[in-house]
Amino acid sequence: MKIQNYSEIKLLNDKYIEEGVSKNQIGYVIEVYDDGYEVEFSDENGNTIALFSVKEEDIEKTENK
């Protein structure tokens, strides 16, 4: 099942540690692609930490949104 735009997600692994985010980091889907998602990760002040594409198997939708 595809995750919708603006859904809150969390990372399931440390595959993107070089991008500045690690396992269990919360982000939001900005764009849905055929083979993945564009996700934005922000700090507690709303400043963007990272913005990049992920594969569906690397994330899961949270209960919050």
Buried (B, 14 or more C-beta within 10 A) or exposed (E): EEBEEEBBBBBEEEBBEEBEBEEEBBBBBEEBEEEBBBBBBBEEEEEEEBEBBBEBEBBEBEEEE
